[in-house]
Amino acid sequence: MDVVMITEDRDVIAQYSNLHSGVYVISVQEYLQNFWSALRAAHELYSSICQALQEKESECTEKEFTDHLPAEVLEAGIKSGRYIQGTLNVNKHRALTEASVRAEGLSDKNAELSSEVLVYGKKNRNRAVHGDIVVVELLPKSEWRGKVSALTEGQLDEKNGEDLQSKPMPTGRIVGILQRNWRDYVVTFPPRESTQSQSRNSQRILTVPWDYRIPKIHVSTQQADALQDHRVVVRIDSWESTSLYPNGHSVKVLGRAGELETEMQTILIENSIRVPPFSDAQLREMPVNSPEKPWKVDPAQVAERRDLRDSHLVFSIDPAGCEDVDDTLSVRSLAGGKLLELGVHIADVTHFVPEGSLTDLEAHARATTYYLADRRYDMLPAVLSADLCSLLGGVDRYAMSVVWQLDAHTLAVDKVWYGRTIIRSSYQLHYELAQALLNGEQAEVPELSLLSPYEKDAKLAELTQALEMLTHVARHLRAQRDQGGALELEGVEVRAQLDNEKNITALVPRQPLEIHETVAECMIYANHWVALKIHESFPHQALLRHHPPPRQEFFNQLVESAKSRGFAIDTRSNKALADSLDKAVDLQDPLLNRLLRMMATQAMSQAHYFSTGAISEDQYYHYGLALDRYTHFTSPIRRYADMVVHRLLTAAIDVDKGQSPNKALATNKELDELAHHINKKNRAAQQAQKLSTELFQCLYFKDRDPGTDPCCVTDAVIYAIRDNGVLAFVPLYGIKGPVYLKNREGLVLSAEQDRRCEWQSGSVRRYSDHIMTTSTIGTTTFKLFNHITVRISVQSSRCHADSVSLELVYNRPHQIGALHQTQSHGRNQLVQEVVRLAQEASQQVQEKATWRPKLSKEEHEFCQSKSPNLYLLLEEIRELSLMEIEY
């Protein structure tokens, strides 16, 4: 076998290249030319790196930043308390000047450092990039400063109170970097006119990252002209103390900035989400289910599992049109009415996905299903997620079940059973149908349509009785959690309305029905009892989920805002908070309570997965749900954490039987690392979903004329006061954003007699619950929770994401008579219009392709994106309605 050795050492090549020993010594360039001549991306990358290295050697030696301290000095300083270690967080609204470092345990060392440490200015940041783990040295108190409290473009900083921000705070400078957390970054190459000052001969271009928090990056390339106005993936190679900016190289061209597919791929890459198609090797692990070879229950599994197909009335309740059903329910009366049996049956995903298999490794890497505004990327192949693990009606399926026997009068738990089952769901109900049956309304159940009237009435009575029992149990469970302090926070859920061809006709908010809460309570109950079981069996290596109490200072805005309207919010405990939010109701304006709950949500800390051996038991508590133990068990199709919990539950059942688990359990350290990985991926998924939604909001408004289009003028509610404006919420479209009352020229908005606002010379004065502008036409007051009329437009950006802008039109509500209309019209219109525009864009691309004789050189060379892929928007938006609030 011949061996090729690659090296850049010219002396080695000269010495050994002519030997005939079966080992060929060549350079990287020769290797690419001889073996991969057609791989143009590799040649471009090699040239880019070589050019960057040459330019690095010729750079000036004058230092722009101080050198980082040696590792041993940093370690000693951290131990002594002189230095502080933490993760750098750059303020995206003031990325050039403001960053902060928060480290755990600061308050234990020094009471003054109970909050974050401010790092002000590029020099003090000393080449650290957002996300790096850094070491900070505090500056003298005389140099401490506070954060700027005025609005900046796109600012929605709601968690910290403004009083806290405006006070001087601990301020420091970065003296070392313990760990670089560089990732792939999406940048935009500037147009030719903006690079004239740069050296076009060297082709070393200063590119602008899509993420405001990332500094500009020098990229060496021979394709600078062709890449103008393109989104390109780059990686940082180095950042020397002699350079104002880091050096990097290009990796991949995404496409022209502004194209839908380019922007969606940008969102994925910026959140480190990698979702390639499932490989052939992974798909070969999947069971087959086809008309020629239908899947059947294995007789060996029938012998091992509890068979509920003939003994239990099992049914599912989901949004209309749902096809991937991962949970079903059962309830029945036992012992002559003395007992109730409640069952929650979850798709047995881990039966089809063995631990350590290729499919399992991919699910582990993804950790979750990713939902974007116009598509989704599944954690598992479709044969599982939409077929064999979907608990559809009338077919046999494997399940993991939790079954309780409850006292029929007190609903106290008599005993609980965990195990693997075989089920056959009798009814696949949607929420509205189940609620209609509960209400005693006439409703058509599809599964009963072919029965005789007598059989139909009997079956319908049986189903209705089961739903009534289920609702009775759920009310009791919710009351128990309410007594413990469970919170009801503001969340928005939507569902898709489809026509006969499964095209979207509307996107409407889900109307609150009692059956929604009934199903949710049963799922929470199952998650709670599974958490109890796996923790009991594996005290130091169980995967649970906790929700830490929020920091009290984060409630400042909520408390002060409610106080301005005469409501007292008690934040000393979750129960006190829940009770006071329930009382803070303005009958004249239902939006007030909704906004207060939104503020409470903003103040909350995030819920996290953890290994029970990693933290003390007093930290297991779930603040939002008011439960001492909690995990995720009910959605293994879309969450890897649930798959881990299923395996732990299976192992716990084996232990109860006196058997050893089939595979050694993960250690506490391994499970803790897995929990951190899943938490990180969940945050990325939430951020990607948020960014994609904002992208579609911008697409909806982008081609509209704000001055003439009535869709752009709407009602908004003030929910926060800032130094130079307010933050407002637009209920019709679910948009939040800043509204400026003072512009860069120093003009202020004042209301005339008809309350129309115009820019005038004047001044602004801020108070705790209102802000006033004074000009030649008088004084105008804007109070918290007042309704105002705003004009929506889109602020375009070539290098960054577009953003929605709100401009004040009237200091009064928009169309007073329409304030309490439903939100469905605006949201319906938004989705329909975006779909229409994207389809028109796709059609234009196709028409253009029919007359153009061939693709352009750039399209061939850089693989620009194809026409927008909207994937019907059917399954994706429907999946959004299935998503439970992630406590």
N, C-alpha and C positions, 0 to 999 in steps of 0.2 A: 504494500500500500504506500503510495506516495504521500508525503507530508509537505504542506506549504506553511512556512513560518513567515509571519508578517512583522515587520519592524520599521521604525523610522530612523534607526541608527545607521547612518551612511557607512560607517566603518565596518560594521557587521555585514552589511550587504556586499561591500567590496571584497571582503575576506572570504565569504562563504557562497556567494551567488553562483560561482563557476564550478563548484564541486558537484559530483554526480553520485551522491550517496542516497538518493531517494528523498532527500530533504531539500526543498526549494526555498531559498531565502529571498524575499522580494519586499518592496515598499508597499504601503497602503495604496498609493496611487497606481502602481503597477497591478496590484491585486484587483482593484476596481476596473481598470481598463481591460484586463485579460479575462476576468471571470464574470464581471457584472457591468459590461459596457452599456447595457440598455437601462440600467437603474439610475436614471437621471437625478433622482432625489438624493441618492447617496453621494454622487459626484458633487452636487451643489453643496451638500453638508460638509464634505471634505474640504472643498475650496473655501468655504466660509470659515471653517476652523483654522485653516492654514493662514488665511489673510488676517484673522483676528490675532493669531500668535505673532505674526510679523509686526502688526501695528502695535501690539503690546510692548515689543522690544524697543520700538522707536518712540514710545511715549516719553513725555517729560517726567522728570523725577521730583518736581515740586509737589509737596503734599497738600491735598485738599482737606484731609481728615487726619486725626490723631491715630496712631497705631493702637490696635487692640492689645490689652494686657495678656501675658502668658497664662495658660490654663491653670498652672499651679498657684499663681497669684490670685486669680479669680476665685478658685476653690477656697483658699485660705480666707479671702475677704468675705465670702458668703458665710462661712462658718463663724467668723468673728462678729458678723452683723454689720460690718462696714459697707458691704455691697448687698444689693437685693437682686434676686433671680426671678424672672417671670417671662411671660410671653408678650411680645410687642403687638399692640393693637393700634393701628393707624386710624384716625378719624377720617372717614371717607369724604366728609363735607369740608374739611380743612386739612387735606392730606399733606400739603407742603409744610405746615407748621405744627399741627397737633397730633401727638401720639401718646399712648399711655401704657404703663406696665402694671399689672396686678399680680401679686404673688400671694399664695395661701400662707396664712400664719403671720401676716404683717402686724396685725393688731396685738398679737401676743408679745411682740418685741417692743413695739412703741405705739402708744395710743394715738399719736399724731398720724400714724401711717395706716389707719384703719381703712382708708380708701386707696384708690390707685395712685401711682406716681406719674406725674405729667412729664413728658419729654417734649420740649418745645424747640422747634427749629431743626433744620437738616444737619447742622453741625453737631448738635447734641445727640441726634439719632445715629450718627457715626456709621453709616453704611448698613445699618440693620434694615431688614425688609419685613413688612407685615407678616406676622406668624412666626418669626424667628424667636428662639429662646435666648434671652439676653441677660446681661448683668448690668445693673444700674448703680451709679454712685450719686447720692443726694447732693444737691447744690446747697450753698449757704441759704438760710432762711430769708435773707435779704433779697435773694434772687428767685424765690418762689413766686408763682403767678397762678392765676385762675384761667379757666377755659372761657373762650368768647361766648357770650350768651345771646348774640344776635342771630337771626336766621341767615342761613346760607342756602344756595341753590339745592333744592330737593331735600332739605333737612327734615327729618322725622325723628329726632332724638327725644324719645318720650320717657325713657326709664328714669333718668336722673332729674331731680328737681332743679329748676334754674337757679334758685338761691344757692344750692350746693355748688353749682358749676361756677358761679361768679366769684366765689370766695377764693383767696389764695390757697393753693394746695401743695403738697410735697412735690417738688420738681427736681429732676435729676438729668444726668447725662449717661449715655451708654459707654461703658469702658471695655466691653468684651461681648462676644457672641458664643454661647455654648453649643448651639445647634442651629444650623441653617435649615429652614423648612421650605426651601425653594421648590416650586412645582412648575408645571407647564403654564405659561401665560399667553393670553391672546393679545396681540398688539396690532396696531394699524400703521402701515407705512404712509408717511405724509406725502402730499402732492408735490410735484416738482418745484413749484414756486416757493414752497416753504423749506426746501432743502438746498436752496441756492447757496446759503451761507455755509452749508456742510460741504465736505470734500467729495465731489461727485467722482473724482478720479479714484479715490480709495474705496468708494462705494461703502463707506462706513456710515450707516444711517442711524439717526436718533429716533427710534420708534416710540409710539405712545401706547402704553398698556390700556386695555379696556377697563380694568379695575383702577379706579382713581387712587387707591391706596398704594399702588406699585409705582416705583420711580420709572422714568423713561429708561429705555435699554438700548445701548449701542449694539447694532447688528451689522456684521459685515456680509455683504452679498453682491453677487454680480448681476442680480436681477432687480435692482432697486426701481428702475423705471417701470417694469412690468408689474411690480407689486404695489404700485401706488393705489391707495384706497382699497386695499385688500386686507382682510383679517388673516393674520399669520400666527401660528403657534411657535413660540420661542422658548428657549431655556437659558437661564442665566449661568454663565461659566465662572465668572469671577467679578470681584469689585475691589480694585486696588485703592489704596489710600491716596494715590496720585490722580484719581479720576472722580469727577463729579457724579458719574453714572456707571452702573454696572455694564459689563460686556456679556453678550449672549450670542446665540446662533439660532437660525430658523430651523424648524423641524417639519412643519406641514403648512400648506396653504389651505385655508378653509373656504375662501371664496370672496366675492366682492362685498364690502361692507354695506349693510342695509337690506340684503336679500334675506328672506325669511329663514331659509335653511341654514345660511351662514350664521345668523343671529342665534338660532336654536342650538347649533353645535357650539357656538361660543359659550352659551350658558352652561352646557354640559362640561366643557373643558375647564371653565373658570371655577367650577365646583368639584373638579377632580372626579367626575363621573365617567366611567368607561363601561360602555354597554355594547360590545360587539355582538354580532349574531351568534347564537349557540352553535358550537362546532359540530361537525359530523360525529366525532367521537362521543360528545355529550349526548347527542340525539340517539345514538345507538344504544345508550343505556336505558332509554325510555321504553315502557311497555307499548305494545302495538294494539291499536283499537281502530279497525277499519271495517267496512261492510264485508270484505272478504274474510277478515280474521277478527271478529268482534272479541273484545276483552270479556272474560268471565271470572267470577269469583273462584278462587283456588279452594278445592275441598280441604286442603290442609289448614287454610285460614279459617274455614267454617268450624273446624274442630277446636281451634285455639281461641276463637273470639266468642263473645256473647252475642247471640243472634237476636236482634230486636225487630226483624222484618215482619213477623206476624203478631208480636205481642204488644207493640207500641205504635201509637199514632204519632208519627214524626212529620214535621212540616217546617218549612223555611219561610221567613218574612224578610223581603229585600225590596229595593227600589224596583219599579216597573221595568221590565225588559232585562233584568239581571240574568246572566248566564253562568257566571262563575260563583257558585254558592259555596262558601267555606264553613257555614254554621247552620245547624238546624236545631229544633227544640222539640221537646215532648213533655207532656204533663198528664197525669191520670190520678184517679182516686183509688186508694187501697184500703184494705182492712175494714170494709163496710163504711167507708167514709171517714175513718179516724185518722188516716194518713193521706198525704199528698206526695206524689213522686214527681220531681222536676228533673228533667234531663237536658243537658247541653251536649251536642254531638258535633265534633269538629273534624274536618277533613284530615285523614291520616296520611299526611304528606310524607312523613319519614319512612313509611313502609316502602314507598317507591324511590326514595332518595337515600341510599345507604351512606352512613358517615364515611367521609374520605373518598367518595366517588367523584368523578369529574364534574358531574352536575352539582354535587354538594359543594365542591371547591368553588365553582362559579357562583352559586348562591351565597356562599360565605363572602366572596369578594364583593358582590353587589350589596348584600345585606338587606336590601329592600327593593320593592318595585318603585320605579321612578315615574311620577305622574307630572306631565307637563300640560300646558293649556290645550295642545292639539294632538297629543300622543301619549303613550306610556311605554316604558321599557320594563318587561316582566322580569322578576327574579328567577322564575322557573319556566321551562319550555311550555308551550301552549297545550301539549297533550296532557300535561298535568293541570296547569292553572285553569284551563277552560274546559277540561273533559273529565279525566279519571279522578281528579281530586275535587271536582265540582259536585256537590251533593244535590244533583238534579232530581226532579220528581219522577217516580216510577221506575228507577233503576237502582241496582244494588251497588252500594259503595262501602268502602272501609272507613271507619271513623275512630277517633279517640273521644271517649265519653266521660262525663262526670254526671253522676246520678245521685240526687239527694232524696232521702225520705224525711218529710217534714210533718210535724204535728199539724193536723188540719185546722185547729183553732188558733194555736199560738204561733204557728209556722216556725217553731224551734226545730233545729236539725236533730233528727233521731240518729241517722247514720248517713255516710256518704261512701259511694263506690266509684273507683277510677278503673278504667280498663279499655281495651280495644274491642270494638264492636263491628257488626255488620248491620247496616240500616237500609231501608228503602223509604224515601220520603214520599208521603202520600199527597201532599199539597205544596205547590210552589207559589206562595201568596206574595202579593206586593203590598206595601204599607197601606195604601188607600183602600184596597179591598179588605184587608184585615180589620181596619178601623171601621169600615162600613158594617161588617158583620158584628163587631162589638156594639155598634150603635143601634143594631136591630134594623138596619136599612135593607132594602131589597138589593141584592148583589149577586152577580153571576160568577160562580166558581167554575173555571174551565174543566177541572177534573170531574165534575159532576154533571156535565152537560148531556151526556149520553145515557144517564140512568133514568129509570122510571120515576114518576113523581113521588111515589112512596119511598123508594130507596134514596132519592135525592133529599127529601125532607129529613130522613133519619140521619144520613151522613152529615148534612148541613147542621143539624142540631148537635151532633157529636163534636164537630169542628168548632162551632160557636161556644160550646161549653168549655172546650179546651182553651180557647182564647180568653174566655172570662176568668178561668182559674189562673192562667198565666199572668193576666193583668193584676189580679188580686195579690199574687205572690210578689210581683214586681213593685207594686205600691208599698208593700210592707218593707221590702229590701231598701227602697229609696228612703222611706221614712227613717229606717235605722241609720243610714248614712247621713241623712240630714241632721239627726240628733248628734252625730259625731262631728259635724261641721263641714260636710261636703259642699263644694262650691259649684255654682252654676255660672260659668263664664261665657262671654260672648264668642260665638263661632258662627261661620257662614257655611252652609251646606247647600249644594245645588243638585239638580237632576236635569237630565236631558229629555225633552219631548221629541218623539220620533214619529215620522210618517210611516206609511205601509212599506216603503222601500228602505226603512231604517236610516233615512237622512234626518239630520237635526232640523227641527222647525223652531225650537226655542230652548233657552236655558233659563230655568226658573228656580228661585230659592225654594228649598224644601219647606213646605208648610208644616209647622209644628203639630204633631199628632201624638196622642198618648201612647200609641203603639211603638213609636220611635223610642220613647223612654223605656217601655216594657222590654224591648229587645236589648237595649243598651244595659239595663240593670242585670239581665240574665248573663250577658257576656262579662260584665264586671264581677259578678258573683262567681262565675267559673274561674276567671283569672285569679281572684282572691283565694279560692279554695285550693287551686293548683299550687299557688305560691306557698300556702301553708304546708301542703304535702311535700313538695320537693325540699323546702327548708327543713322540715322535720327529718327527712331521710338523709339529707346532705347539708348539715349545718354550715359548713365552711366552703362549699363549692356548688351553690345553687345560684341561678341567674334570676335576680329579681329586678324590680323597677321601683325607684323611689322618686319622690317629688319634694325636695327640700323647702322649708319655709322661706319666703322671700325676705330680702333685707328690708328692714323697716323704713329706711330712707327712700326706698323706691316707691313707697306709697304716698310720698309728700304731695305729688301733683293730684292724686285721687282725693286725698283728704281735703286739701285746700279747695279743689274745684267743687266738691260736694258741699263744702261749708258755704261757698258763695251763694248756693241756692237753698240754704237752710237745713241741709242734711248732715248728720254726724256719722262718719264712717269709723268704725272700731276695727283696728287691724291687729289687735293683740293676739288673736287666734283665728284659725280658719272658720270656726263656728261664729265668732263675733263678726268677722268680715261678711260671711254669708247672710247673717241676720240683718246687718245694717244695709247691705245692698238690696235685700228684699224690701226694706222700708223706704229706700230712696226712689220713690216713684212720683212723677209729676203727671197727674191725670190730663193736663193740658198738652203735654208733649212727651209721648212715649219714648222718643229718641233719647231723652236724658238718661234714663236707666240703662239703656243700651250702651251709651257712651261711657258711663261710669263702669260698666262691666268690661268694656274694652280697655279702659285705663287699668283696671284690676288685672286683666290678662297681661298687659304690658309690664306690670310690676312683678309678675311671677317669675321665679326661677324655672329653668327647664327641667323636665323629668328625665331621668337617666337610668339606663341599665347598669347593674353592678353585680359583682360577685360577693356572696355573703361573707366570705372570709376576708374581704378587703376593707370593710368599714365596721364600726361597732353597731350593735343591734338598735341603739337609740336613734340611729340615722336611717333605719329601714322605712320609716313612716312615709306614707303618701299623703301630702298636704291637701292636694286638690280633691282626692276621693275620700279622704278621712278613713283610711284603712292602714292597719299596722303591717300588713304584708300584701304585696301586689306584684304581678308579673304579667306577661303577655303570652297567652295560650291559644287564643281564638282565631288568629289569622295567619296560619303557617304558609298559606299560598303566597303571601306578599311580604312577610317579615321573617328574616332568618332567626331572630331572637325566639320566635314561637317554635321554630323547628328545634332549637336547642332545648327549650323547655319541654317539648314533646319527648325528646330523648331522655331527659332527666326524669320525667314522669314514668316513662317505661322502665327505667332502671329502678325507680322507687317501688314500682309494682313488683318487679322481680325480687327485690330485697324482701318485700312483705311475704312473698311466696317461699322464701328461703333459698332463692337462686342468686347466683352471682350475675351481675350485669354482663351482657354479651361483649362489651368493650369497656376498657378502662375509662373512667370519667376524667374529664379535664381537671387539672390541678387548679387551685385558687388563682395562682399567677396566670395560667393560661386563660382561665375564664375571665379574669379581670382585663387582660389584654384584648380578648374578644369583645367584651362589653365596651371598651373604649373605641374599638373599631366600629362597632354597630352604631354607637352614639354619634361618631363622626360622620358616618354615612347618612344617618337620619337627618342630621343638621344640613348636610349637603342637599338631600332630597327636598327638604322644606324650602331651602333657599332657592333651588332651581325652579320649584313650582311657583314660588312667589315672583321670581324674575320673568318667567314665561308668561304669567298672567299680566304682569305690567307691560310686557312686550305687546300682547294682544290689545291691551287697553290703548296703547299708543297707536297701533295699527288702525284701530277703530276711528280715532280722532284725527289722525295725521293728515288725511286728504280733505278734511272738512274746513270750511271757512268759519272761524270762530265769530266773525262779525255778523254773519247772516244765517248760519245754520242753527235752528232752535235747539237741536240736540246738545249744542255746546254750552248753553246757558241753563243753569239748574240751581237747585237749592243746596245749601251747605250749612253745617253747624260748627260753630267755633268750639274747640275742645281744649285749647291751650293758648296761653299768652306768652309772647316773646318780646324782646326789646324793640324790634322794628317791624313786628307783624304778629300774625296769629297762625295757628295750625287749625285746619278745617277738615271736616269729614263730609263727603258727598254720598248720602245714603243710596241714591238712585243707581250709582255705578260702583259703590264700594271703594271709592278712591279717597285717600288721605294725602294732604300736602300743605305746604306753606302758602300763606297769602300775605304778600308784602304790603305794608302801609307806608313805608318809606323806601324810595328807590335810591340808586347810586348817585343820582344828581342832587339828592337832598330834598326832593319834592315829597309831599305827603298826600294821602288820599283823604279828602273831606267830602261830606255829603251835602248836596244842595237841598233845596226845599222838597223836591220830589224823592229825596234820599238816594239819588244817583250819585255815585262817587266819581270825583274828578281829581287829577293831580294838581296841587297848588303848592306854593311856597309856604312853609310852616314848620311845625315841630311835632314830635311825638313824645308822650309821657306814659310810662307803663306803671300799672298797679298790679296787685296780686290777682284780682279777678276781672280786670278790664284794662283797656288801653285807649288813650285819647289822642286825637290829632287836632291841632289848632292851626288855623290858617285865616286868611283874610275873609273867608265866607263864614267863619264861625268854628265852633268846637264840635267834634263828632266822637261819640263814645261807642266802643265795640266791647260787649260783655261776653263772658263765658256762657256757652250754651245758647247764645243768640243765633237765630237763623239769618243767613245772608244770601245774596244772589251772586254766584260766581260764573265766570266764563272759562271754559276748559279749552286749552290748546296744547300743542305738543312742542316741546323744546328739543329740536334736533341736534344731534352731536355726531360728528363724523368718526370720532375715535372711541366714543363711549356709547352706552345705551341711551336711546331717546328717553325722555321723561315727560310726564304730564305736568302742565303748569296751570295753576289756578289764579285768576285775576278777579278782584272785587269789582262788581258792577253796581249793586245796590246794597245799602245797609238796611235791608229788610228781606223777609222771606220771598222766595220766587214762587209766584202763583199760589197765594195763600190757600186757595180752595183745594189745591192738589197736594198739599203737604203729606196727607195721610194715605195717598194712593199706594198701591203695592209697588214693589221694586221690579216686578217681573218685566214690565215694558222696557225699561232701560237696559236691563241685562239681556233680554231677548234680542233687542235691536242690536246691541253690541256684538253678540256672537254671530247673529245672522249676517251682519254687515261685514265682519272680518272674514267669515267663510266666503261670502260673495266676492270680496275683493281678492282674496287669495286664489279663488277659482278663475277669476278674470285674468289675474297675473299669470297663472299656469297656462291658460288658453293663449295668451299673447306670446308666451315663450314658445309654445308649440307652433303657432302660426308663423312666428319669426323663423323657426327652424325649417319650415317647409320651403321658404324661398331662399334662405341663405345657402350658398353652394357648399360651404364646409365650415367647420368650427374654426374659430380664430386661433392664432398661435398660442395666446395666453390660456385659452380654454383647454387646448391639448396639453400644454406644458404644465399647468398648475391644477388641472382637474377641478375647475370651478363647479359650484353646486348646480344641481339640476333644478327643474321647476319645483315650486313649493310642494311638499308632501303633507297633505292635511289628513290623510288616513281616515277620511269620513268624519272625523271628530266624534264618531259614535261611541266606540268602546271606551275612548279615553275620558270623555267628560262624564260618561256614566260611572266610570271607576271613581271619579272625584266624589260622587254622591255616596259611594260605599265607604269612604274613608271615615273612620271614627276619630274623634278628637284624641290626639296622642298624649294621654296623661302619663 
